[in-house]
Amino acid sequence: MVEQSEETRGGTATIERTETTQSVEAGDHERFAHYVQKEKIMESAMTGDPVIALCGKVWTPGRDPQKFPVCPECKEIYDSLMG
C-alpha cells in the first residue's frame, strides 16, 4: 500500500477567477453612441484630444460604444449623408 502525505491526498482546491465586468456609472442609461470619423477616434486615442460627433457633441471617447444605443440625431445626419 502506498502512503500519501497530507499534501497529495484527494481533497478540495480553490480556483481563483478574475471578474471582467465593466462598472456602469450613474447616468450611463442616458448616454448614446455617437458617429465620429474613424481617423478622429484613432487620433483621440493617441493624443487624448476630444472628438466632435455628427450631432455636435464634443467629448473624449473612453467607453465601449456597443453598450449604448445610437444617438438618434447622429443616425439621422449619417443617413441623410449616405442618401
C-alpha angles and dihedrals in degrees: 000000000000116000118219124208122231089261097055101042118108116267143118130312133195118236114198119216126195117224112233102186123129115229118240118218128211110278095027090118088064095052127100137203107245132206114248131161110269091231090057092051091052091046091050091050089055100041104025090232118147122254132219119230124213089259091054099256112147119205145128109257116234110139133077104266091204089072093064135060118256115266106256092216093051090047092051092050092046092049091050091050093050090049 
